[in-house]
């Protein structure tokens, strides 16, 4: 499927109780804002669970509009270190997520059926034929369910391991698909 078709799918994707990027006037020529920087069409794909919730987007809107991500949060500190360990930068990879809408509150639980619908409508079309690293068990679950070849890795925000160890594990996963 052509990239513009996938972007159109994301723009049309709606579930009641969530906000679209268009509804916060943040729509671009990408599937997810992570691709403002991480949009390499031939590099490995990193699949995370979701992007941000509506209140966090509004609070950090200036940085998110510029970079598509917040460099100072734990997820990104670990991910940037993992990329460095693998000899890569954000521009060397393609990033996306399972769920393409903004929850209305912080830490709002997104039901599995909503994640599945998003993955089916949007994400799976980005992944076909690519070298995929699933960041965390939820991303890996949907890759398996939709028969997407992937390497499962730890989520950058997983508890119980140091930032360094999480970075090393993600770097090893990345290196295995290069």
ROTORMAR-509753 format. One record per residue (C-alpha): residue in one letter; y, x, z. Coordinates in steps of 0.2 Angstrom, whole numbers. Each point is the difference from the previous one (the first is absolute). Example, Ala and Ser with C-alpha at 12.3 -4.5 7.8 and 13.67 -1.06 7.14 Angstrom:
# ROTORMAR-509753
  res      v      u      w
    A    -22     62     39
    S     17      6     -3
# end
This chain:
# ROTORMAR-509753
  res      v      u      w
    X      0      0      0
    X     17      7     -4
    X     12      5     14
    X     13    -13     -5
    X    -13    -14      2
    X     -5      6     17
    X     18      0      5
    X      2    -18     -6
    X    -16     -4     10
    X      8      7     16
    X     17    -10     -4
    X    -10    -16     -2
    X    -11      2     15
    X      5    -11     15
    X     -8     -7     15
    X      9    -12     12
    X      6      9     16
    X      4     17     -8
    X     15      7     -9
    X      0      7    -18
    X     10     16     -4
    X     10    -11    -12
    X      5    -11     15
    X      8     15      8
    X      8      5    -16
    X    -11     16     -1
    X     -9     -1    -17
    X     -3     15    -11
    X    -10      6    -14
    X    -14      4     11
    X    -15     -9      9
    X      5      6     17
    X     16      9      6
    X    -11     15      5
    X      0      3    -19
    X     18      4      0
    X     -6     18      4
    X    -19     -1     -1
    X     -3     -7    -18
    X    -11     13     -8
    X    -10     -8    -14
    X    -13     13     -1
    X     -1      6     18
    X    -11     -6     14
    X      3    -18      7
    X      3     -2     19
    X     -3    -18      5
    X      7     -5     17
    X      0    -18      9
    X     17     -6     -2
    X     18      6     -2
    X     12     -8     13
    X      4    -16      8
    X     17     -9     -3
    X      9      5     16
    X     -5     18     -2
    X      6      0    -18
    X     17     -8      4
    X      2     13     15
    X     -4     15    -11
    X      6     -7    -17
    X     11     14     -5
    X    -13     14      1
    X    -14    -12     -7
    X     11     -4    -15
    X      3     19     -3
    X    -18      7      3
    X    -12    -15      1
    X     -6      7     17
    X      6      6     17
    X     -4     18      2
    X      2      0     19
    X    -14    -12      4
    X    -17      6      6
    X     -9     -6    -16
    X     11     10    -11
    X      0     15     11
    X    -19      1     -1
    X      0     -4    -19
    X     13     13     -4
    X    -10     13      9
    X    -16     -5     -8
    X      8      1    -17
    X      7     18      4
    X    -17      5      6
    X     -7     -6    -17
    X     13     10     -9
    X      8    -17     -6
    X     17     -9      2
    X      4    -18      0
    X      4      1    -19
    X    -17      6     -3
    X     -9    -16      5
    X      1    -18     -3
    X      1    -11     15
    X     -3    -19      2
    X     -6    -12     13
    X    -12    -14      3
    X     13    -13      5
    X     16     -2    -10
    X     10    -12     10
    X     11      2     15
    X     -6     -8     16
    X     13    -10     10
    X     -2     10     16
    X     -4     17      6
    X    -19      3      3
    X     -4    -18     -8
    X    -18     -1     -3
    X     -4     -3    -18
    X    -16    -10     -3
    X    -14      8    -10
    X      1    -14    -13
    X     19      4     -3
    X     -4     19     -2
    X    -15     -4    -11
    X     11    -12    -11
    X     14     14     -2
    X    -13     13     -4
    X     -8    -11    -13
    X     16     -5     -8
    X      9     17      0
    X     -8     15      8
    X    -17      1     -9
    X      9      1    -17
    X      9     15      5
    X    -16      9      6
    X    -12     -2    -15
    X     -5     17     -7
    X     10     10     13
    X     -4     13     13
    X      2    -11     16
    X      2      5     18
    X     -1    -16     12
    X     10      4     15
    X     -8    -10     14
    X    -15    -12      2
    X     10    -15     -7
    X      4      9    -16
    X    -17      7     -2
    X     -8    -18      3
    X     10     -7    -14
    X     -4     14    -12
    X    -19     -3      4
    X      2    -18     -2
    X      8      1    -17
    X    -11     14     -5
    X     14     13     -1
    X     -7     18      0
    X      9      9     15
    X     -1     12     14
    X      2     -8     17
    X     12     10     11
    X      8     -3     17
    X     15    -10      2
    X     15     11      3
    X      5    -10     15
    X    -18     -1      8
    X     -1      3     18
    X    -11     13      9
    X      4     15    -11
    X     14     12     -1
    X     13      0    -14
    X     -7     16     -6
    X    -18     -6      0
    X      4    -16     -9
    X     10     10    -13
    X    -15     12     -2
    X    -12    -15     -3
    X     11     -8    -13
    X      3     17     -8
    X    -19      2     -2
    X     -1    -17     -8
    X     14      3    -12
    X     -8     17     -5
    X    -17     -8     -3
    X      8    -11    -14
    X     10     13     -8
# end
